[in-house]
């Protein structure tokens, strides 16, 4: 199954995430199929940048977002 999830980047205690499309069997920070955007929780307010058209395309093709990715997609206005 293909999932939309977060890939952790950044240094120790300074997380930065990429919103990616990857196979469910691959590890969290492993190979990804596509990169949809970024999420930076350290800024105030948190910065969310997501390519809405690309995300909608993957959702239409059957990609399942994780709970956290779904919340970010809602905040970005991609899904209701």
C-alpha positions as CSV (number, residue, x, y, z in Angstrom):
1,X,0.0,0.0,0.0
2,X,1.2,3.5,-0.7
3,X,1.1,6.0,2.2
4,X,1.4,9.7,2.6
5,X,3.5,10.2,5.7
6,X,6.2,12.3,7.3
7,X,10.0,11.8,6.9
8,X,12.0,13.2,9.7
9,X,14.9,15.5,8.8
10,X,17.0,17.9,10.8
11,X,19.4,17.7,13.7
12,X,19.0,16.2,17.1
13,X,16.2,18.1,19.0
14,X,15.5,20.3,15.9
15,X,13.0,18.3,13.9
16,X,12.0,19.2,10.4
17,X,9.7,17.0,8.3
18,X,9.1,16.3,4.7
19,X,5.6,15.1,3.6
20,X,6.3,12.2,1.3
21,X,4.6,9.4,-0.6
22,X,6.2,6.0,0.1
23,X,5.5,2.3,0.2
24,X,4.2,1.2,3.6
25,X,6.9,-1.5,3.8
26,X,9.7,1.0,3.7
27,X,11.2,2.5,6.9
28,X,10.2,6.0,8.1
29,X,13.2,7.7,6.7
30,X,13.8,5.4,3.8
31,X,13.2,5.7,0.1
32,X,10.2,7.7,-1.0
33,X,8.2,7.8,-4.3
34,X,7.5,11.5,-4.3
35,X,7.9,14.6,-2.0
36,X,4.7,16.6,-1.5
37,X,6.0,19.4,0.8
38,X,7.4,20.3,4.2
39,X,6.4,20.8,7.8
40,X,8.4,22.8,10.3
41,X,7.0,22.6,13.9
42,X,9.6,24.8,15.4
43,X,8.4,28.1,13.9
44,X,5.6,30.0,15.5
45,X,3.1,29.3,14.1
46,X,4.2,26.0,12.5
47,X,5.1,26.2,8.8
48,X,3.2,23.9,6.4
49,X,4.0,24.0,2.7
50,X,2.3,21.3,0.6
51,X,1.8,21.0,-3.2
52,X,-2.0,20.7,-3.2
53,X,-2.4,19.5,-6.8
54,X,0.2,16.7,-6.3
55,X,-1.3,15.7,-3.0
56,X,-4.8,15.5,-4.6
57,X,-3.4,13.4,-7.4
58,X,-1.9,10.9,-5.0
59,X,-5.1,10.7,-2.9
60,X,-7.1,10.1,-6.0
61,X,-4.8,7.3,-7.0
62,X,-5.4,5.6,-3.6
63,X,-2.6,6.8,-1.3
64,X,-3.6,6.6,2.3
65,X,-2.4,9.4,4.6
66,X,-1.3,8.6,8.2
67,X,-3.2,10.4,11.0
68,X,-0.6,13.1,11.3
69,X,-0.3,13.6,7.6
70,X,-4.1,13.8,7.3
71,X,-4.2,16.6,10.0
72,X,-1.5,18.5,8.0
73,X,-3.4,18.1,4.8
74,X,-6.5,19.5,6.4
75,X,-4.7,22.5,7.8
76,X,-3.2,23.1,4.3
77,X,-6.7,22.9,2.8
78,X,-6.1,19.9,0.6
79,X,-8.8,17.8,2.2
80,X,-11.9,18.5,4.3
